[in-house]
């Protein structure tokens, strides 16, 4: 097919130039095409099929070095590098791993690089032989250091924002559905292969309408507003908080949410924002973070109709000490004991 098209293309070109130049043109084509093929091979094909160079331990950037971990007592994971920045669902994350064999390896192992959410569910994975198959493990030599690059695609349907853990390991391809070789620390105890974390943000931050609050906490955290469909007792309902950081918080905080009927608490829970997937230390100014909760009631006598006798009590605290985060400005809410009191409206501006 290509040969036929090439002949037709050559004949077409000949029709555009005088017959006196046909000989020179033919010689030019005979030189041009092989030259182009050689250039393509040198600049594109050869680099693509050239294994990455062997490096020394001293060449690993200090920031990428981590406590040694071992696979099968034959391979040492020295560390890894994750290209800095934020990523969105569907994008690829460049990740470099540094391996060091301790002795000759007789098996070809595959490498997996997984992106995991707070509950350790996968939101992206890349499996391949080392260096895309250009440096199989059975050709590794003892004590050399292999820099192995991977490009891990984030699942397109990943819920963001999220801080994903990056976990790596090895397995035999023919036993990929079976048990994977354990990863051990320097004391021979089982550990994980997590080498870092990466920030995944949505393509656009939430622009939903909400009931405004503008409550300013210490440490650059603002509760901009909320939505809820909590209007009928005895049923579960939804509560959505909208956080707008005014800067970079320095600590991780836990959210507490309580629903009170007069002087009795009828629902409540404590939870990290976004189910732990987006800790506050990763928040940045200009973000609008939609944080959804399910409120489950504890029925009691006299609950009646959801009216002004019901209110929400919301705040933040440090999990390690239980100390609540101070509120600097109450906005349109009422402050009690470093928490805000919100009377549940009969009708909300929008539903969660």
C-alpha positions in Angstrom: 0.0 0.0 0.0 2.7 2.5 1.0 4.9 1.5 -1.9 2.1 2.0 -4.3 1.3 5.5 -2.9 5.0 6.4 -3.0 5.2 5.5 -6.7 2.1 7.6 -7.4 3.5 10.5 -5.4 6.8 10.3 -7.2 5.1 10.3 -10.6 2.9 13.2 -9.5 6.0 15.3 -8.5 7.7 14.5 -11.9 4.6 16.0 -13.7 5.3 19.3 -11.9 8.9 19.8 -13.0 10.5 20.1 -16.4 11.8 16.9 -18.1 15.3 18.4 -18.1 15.4 18.2 -14.3 14.0 14.7 -13.9 17.4 13.1 -13.5 18.5 15.6 -10.8 15.2 15.3 -9.0 15.4 11.5 -9.0 18.9 11.7 -7.4 17.6 14.2 -4.9 14.8 11.8 -3.9 17.2 8.9 -3.6 19.3 10.8 -1.2 16.4 12.5 0.7 14.3 9.5 1.7 17.2 7.4 3.2 18.5 10.5 5.0 15.0 11.1 6.5 14.8 7.4 7.6 18.3 7.6 9.3 17.4 10.9 11.1 14.1 9.4 12.4 15.9 6.3 13.6 18.6 8.3 15.4 16.4 11.0 17.0 13.2 9.1 17.6 13.5 5.3 17.5 16.9 4.8 19.2 16.1 7.0 22.2 12.8 5.2 22.6 14.6 1.8 22.7 17.6 2.8 24.7 17.5 1.6 28.4 17.9 4.4 31.0 21.5 4.7 32.3 22.7 3.0 35.4 23.3 5.5 38.2 25.0 5.5 41.6 23.3 5.9 45.0 25.0 9.4 45.2 23.2 10.5 42.1 19.7 10.0 43.7 18.5 13.5 44.8 18.6 13.8 48.5 14.9 14.7 48.6 14.0 11.5 46.8 15.9 9.1 49.1 13.7 7.2 51.6 14.3 4.6 54.3 15.3 1.4 52.6 12.6 -1.2 51.9 13.2 -4.7 50.6 11.4 -7.1 48.3 12.1 -10.8 48.6 15.4 -9.9 50.3 16.8 -9.4 46.8 15.8 -5.9 45.7 16.0 -2.7 47.7 13.7 0.2 47.0 15.8 3.3 47.7 13.1 6.0 47.1 11.1 7.7 44.5 10.4 11.0 42.9 6.9 12.4 42.1 6.8 15.4 39.8 5.5 18.3 41.9 2.3 20.1 41.1 -1.4 19.5 41.1 -3.2 17.1 38.7 -6.7 16.5 37.4 -8.7 13.3 36.7 -7.5 11.8 33.4 -4.0 13.3 33.5 -0.7 11.4 33.8 1.7 11.7 36.8 5.4 11.2 36.1 6.9 9.0 38.8 10.5 7.8 39.1 11.5 4.8 41.2 15.0 3.9 42.4 15.8 0.2 42.7 18.9 -1.6 43.8 19.3 -5.4 43.4 21.3 -7.0 46.2 22.2 -10.1 44.0 21.6 -11.6 40.6 17.8 -12.0 40.0 16.6 -15.1 38.1 13.0 -13.9 37.5 11.5 -11.1 35.4 9.3 -9.1 37.8 6.6 -6.6 36.8 6.2 -3.3 38.7 2.9 -1.7 39.7 2.4 1.9 40.7 -1.0 2.5 42.3 -2.8 5.7 43.3 -4.9 5.1 46.4 -7.6 7.2 48.2 -8.0 7.4 52.0 -9.8 4.1 52.1 -7.0 2.5 50.0 -9.2 2.1 46.9 -7.4 2.5 43.6 -8.0 5.7 41.6 -5.3 4.9 39.0 -2.6 2.3 38.3 0.3 1.6 35.9 1.8 -1.9 35.4 4.9 -2.6 33.3 8.3 -4.2 33.3 11.1 -1.9 34.5 11.9 0.9 32.1 9.0 -0.2 29.9 10.6 -3.6 29.4 14.1 -2.2 28.4 15.7 -3.3 31.7 14.2 -6.7 32.8 15.0 -7.6 36.4 16.9 -10.7 35.4 19.5 -8.6 33.7 20.0 -6.4 36.7 23.4 -6.7 38.4 24.1 -6.6 42.1 24.4 -3.1 43.7 23.7 -1.1 40.6 20.9 1.5 40.8 18.1 1.6 38.3 16.1 4.8 37.8 12.7 3.5 36.6 10.1 6.0 35.2 6.4 5.5 35.1 3.5 7.6 33.9 0.4 6.8 36.0 -3.0 8.0 34.7 -5.6 9.2 37.2 -8.9 7.5 36.6 -11.2 9.9 34.7 -14.1 9.4 37.2 -12.0 10.1 40.3 -13.8 12.3 42.8 -11.7 15.4 43.5 -10.3 17.2 45.4 -8.3 14.3 46.9 -4.8 13.5 48.2 -3.8 10.2 46.7 -1.1 7.9 48.1 1.4 6.4 45.7 2.1 2.8 46.4 4.6 0.7 44.5 5.6 -3.0 44.4 6.5 -6.0 42.3 4.9 -9.1 41.1 5.3 -12.0 38.7 3.2 -11.4 35.6 2.1 -15.0 35.4 0.9 -14.8 39.0 -0.6 -11.3 38.9 -3.8 -12.4 40.5 -2.1 -14.2 43.3 -0.3 -13.0 46.4 2.3 -10.3 45.8 5.8 -10.5 47.3 5.8 -8.7 50.7 7.7 -5.5 51.3 9.9 -5.4 54.4 11.6 -2.7 56.4 15.2 -2.7 57.6 14.2 -4.8 60.6 12.4 -7.5 58.5 8.9 -6.3 59.4 6.2 -6.0 56.9 5.5 -2.5 55.7 4.0 -0.7 52.7 5.4 0.6 49.4 4.0 4.1 49.7 6.6 6.6 48.4 4.6 9.8 48.5 1.3 11.6 47.9 -0.1 13.8 45.1 -2.8 16.4 45.0 -5.7 15.8 42.6 -8.0 18.8 42.1 -11.3 19.1 40.1 -11.5 20.7 36.7 -13.6 23.4 38.3 -14.2 24.1 42.0 -17.8 24.1 43.3 -19.9 27.1 42.2 -23.2 25.9 43.8 -25.5 28.2 45.5 -25.6 27.8 49.3 -26.9 29.5 52.5 -24.1 32.0 53.4 -22.4 31.9 56.8 -18.9 33.4 56.3 -17.6 32.0 59.6 -13.8 32.7 59.9 -11.8 30.2 61.9 -8.2 30.5 62.9 -5.5 29.0 60.7 -6.9 30.4 57.4 -10.2 28.4 57.3 -13.6 29.9 56.4 -16.9 28.1 56.5 -18.5 30.0 53.6 -22.0 28.4 53.8 -24.1 25.2 53.9 -27.1 23.4 52.3 -29.3 20.8 53.9 -32.4 18.9 53.3 -32.9 18.1 57.0 -36.6 19.0 57.4 -38.2 15.8 58.7 -37.2 14.0 61.9 -36.7 10.3 62.1 -35.1 10.1 58.7 -31.5 10.5 57.5 -30.7 13.6 55.6 -27.9 15.4 53.8 -25.7 18.3 55.0 -23.2 20.0 52.7 -20.6 22.4 54.1 -18.7 24.7 51.8 -15.2 25.6 53.0 -13.1 28.4 51.5 -9.6 28.6 52.8 -8.1 32.1 53.0 -4.6 30.7 53.1 -2.7 27.5 53.8 -3.8 25.8 57.0 -0.8 24.5 59.1 -2.6 21.6 60.8 -5.0 18.8 60.0 -8.4 19.4 61.6 -11.5 17.2 62.3 -15.0 18.4 61.7 -17.7 17.8 64.3 -21.4 18.0 63.4 -24.2 17.8 65.9 -27.9 18.1 65.5 -29.8 19.2 68.7 -33.5 19.3 69.5 -33.8 21.8 72.3 -31.4 20.4 74.9 -31.0 16.9 73.5 -28.5 15.8 70.9 -30.3 13.7 68.3 -27.5 13.2 65.8 -23.8 13.8 65.5 -20.5 12.6 64.3 -16.8 13.6 63.9 -15.0 13.1 60.6 -12.1 14.4 58.6 -13.2 16.6 55.7 -14.2 14.7 52.6 -14.0 11.4 54.4 -10.3 11.9 55.0 -9.5 12.3 51.3 -8.6 16.0 51.5 -6.9 16.9 54.8 -6.9 20.6 55.7 -3.1 21.0 55.5 -3.4 20.6 51.7 -6.0 23.3 51.3 -5.2 26.5 49.5 -6.7 29.9 49.1 -9.2 30.4 46.2 -10.6 26.8 46.6 -14.2 26.1 47.3 -14.4 22.7 48.9 -17.8 20.9 48.9 -17.9 18.6 52.0 -21.0 16.3 52.2 -22.3 14.4 55.2 -25.2 12.1 56.0 -27.0 12.9 59.2 -28.7 9.9 60.9 -31.2 10.7 63.6 -31.5 9.0 67.0 -35.3 9.1 67.6 -36.6 10.2 71.0 -40.0 11.2 72.4 -41.1 14.7 71.5 -39.1 15.2 68.4 -42.1 16.5 66.6 -41.9 18.7 63.5 -38.5 20.0 62.3 -38.8 23.7 63.4 -36.8 26.4 65.2 -36.3 24.0 68.2 -33.7 22.2 66.0 -30.3 23.5 65.4 -26.9 22.4 64.1 -23.7 22.8 66.0 -20.6 22.7 63.9 -16.9 23.3 64.4 -13.3 22.1 63.9 -10.8 20.6 66.4 -7.4 19.0 66.7 -7.8 15.3 67.0 -4.7 14.7 69.1 -5.7 17.1 71.8 -9.5 17.6 71.3 -8.9 21.4 71.3 -11.4 23.2 69.2 -10.2 25.7 66.6 -11.0 29.3 67.7 -13.6 31.2 65.7 -12.4 34.7 64.8 -15.5 36.0 63.1 -19.0 34.5 63.5 -20.4 35.8 60.2 -24.2 35.2 60.2 -24.0 32.3 62.8 -24.0 32.3 66.6 -20.9 31.1 68.4 -21.1 28.9 71.5 -18.0 27.2 73.0 -15.9 27.6 69.8 -18.7 26.1 67.6 -21.4 27.7 65.5 -25.1 27.3 66.1 -27.2 27.2 63.0 -31.0 27.2 63.1 -32.2 24.8 60.4 -34.3 26.8 57.9 -37.7 25.6 56.8 -36.7 26.0 53.2 -33.1 26.1 51.8 -31.8 28.0 48.9 -30.9 24.8 47.1 -30.6 21.1 47.8 -27.2 19.4 48.3 
